[in-house]
């Protein structure tokens, strides 16, 4: 079995339904394929990893080009979690952000140890507004203070 990963940042051949399915199985929730297309087209950096033609890893970065970068929507198929794919994906996403004074990320609760190994630390002043605040509280993205 060929386990070679094929990397691309090209948006022209993305199957947005397949991408949506990866987020569902990762599990990072339901993301509308049409909205994913908008989000990825609006992102400065992005990477897609395929294995045997199947999408197995993805991530994107919103960035202003000089001061701040925001890593988001990083997902690895459960079959490949813990294999180093997530680390390679993050390395690819972070490489063009070297030199930015601030690199932020938003992650699913429970995966903080992975990001800590990459040099990320909790922020004392980070705040957020969610369209569905009760769901964000339930999933542990917000504190109820």
N, C-alpha and C positions, 0 to 999 in steps of 0.2 A: 504494500500500500504506500502510495506517494504521500508523505507528510510535509512536503515542501510548502512553505507559505509564499504566496504571490501578493505583493504589495502594490497599491495604486492610490493616487490621490485624485484621479480623474473622475469627474462627476458624470461624464457622458454615458458610461455603461452601467450606472447604478440602477438596480432594481429596487425601487423605493418600498415596495411591498415586502421584499426579502429583508430589507433593512429593518422595517417595522417588526417583522417576525423575530429578528435577532434580539431586538430590545425586549420583546415579550418573553422570550425564553431565557434571557440573561440572568435574572429577571429585573428589568428596569421599567416596567409598565407598558401601557399601550400608547404608542406614538403614531399619529396619523401619517401615512405615507406622503401625502401632499404637503403637510407641514414640515416633515423631515426634509423634503426637497428644498423648501424655502430656507430652512435653518442651515443646511449644509452649503447651499449656494451663498449664504451670507457670512460664512465662516472663512477666516483668513487661511487656516491650515486644516487639513483633514487627511486621515489615512483609513484605508479599507484593506483588510487582510482576508485572503481567500485560500482555502485548502481544498484541492480537488474540485475547484469551481464553486464551492460553497462559501458564503460569507461567514467568517468565524470571529472577526474582530473589527472594531471601528472606533473612531474617536474624532473629535474636532476641537478647534481652538478659535475663539473670538479674540481678536487682538487689534490694537490701534497702531501698531507698527513701531512703537518706541517705548511706551511706558507701562502698559498693563496688558496681560494676556489672561484669558479665562478658559481653562480646559473643561470641556463638558461632553456629555453623551458618550463616555467611554464604555464600551461593552465588549465582553468576550464570551463566546459560546460556552456553556457549562462544560462541554466535553473537553475544552482546552483550558479551563481555568486551572491555575496552578502549574502550568507547563512552561511559563516564561513568556507567553504571548502578550500578556498584559504589560509586562515590563518593556518588551520590545516596542509595543505600540506607544507607550508613554515616552520612551526614548525618542521615537520618531516625532511625536507631537511636540515635545519640549525642545528639541534641537534648534528649530528656528526661533525660539523664544529666548535663547541665551542672551544675556545682557539686559533683558527687561528688568526694571527694578521690582516689579510685582508680577507674580504668576499665581493666580488663584484657581481653585477648583471646587466643584460642588460634587459630592459623592454620596452614594447610598450609605446610610448608617450601617456600620459593621465592617466596612472595608478600609477604615482609617489606618490600620496597621500597614497595609500595602502601600498607601500613599506616604505614610511616615517614612518608610524605607527609601522613598524617592526624595526625601528632604522637605516634604510638606509638614506644616505645623498648624494646630488650631489657631484661629484668630480670636482675639478677645472682643473685637468690636463688629464682627460680621453680622449683618442683619438681612432679612429677606421679607418680601411680600409674595404670597402665593394666591393665585386665583381661587384655589380650593383649600383654604386654611385648615378646615377640620381634617381633611385627608392628609395634608402635610404634617399636622400634629400626630395623627394616628401612625404614620409611617416613620416618625422620629426625625423628620427634617427640621422641625421647629420645637422650641421649648415653650411651654405654656406660661411663661412669666409675664 
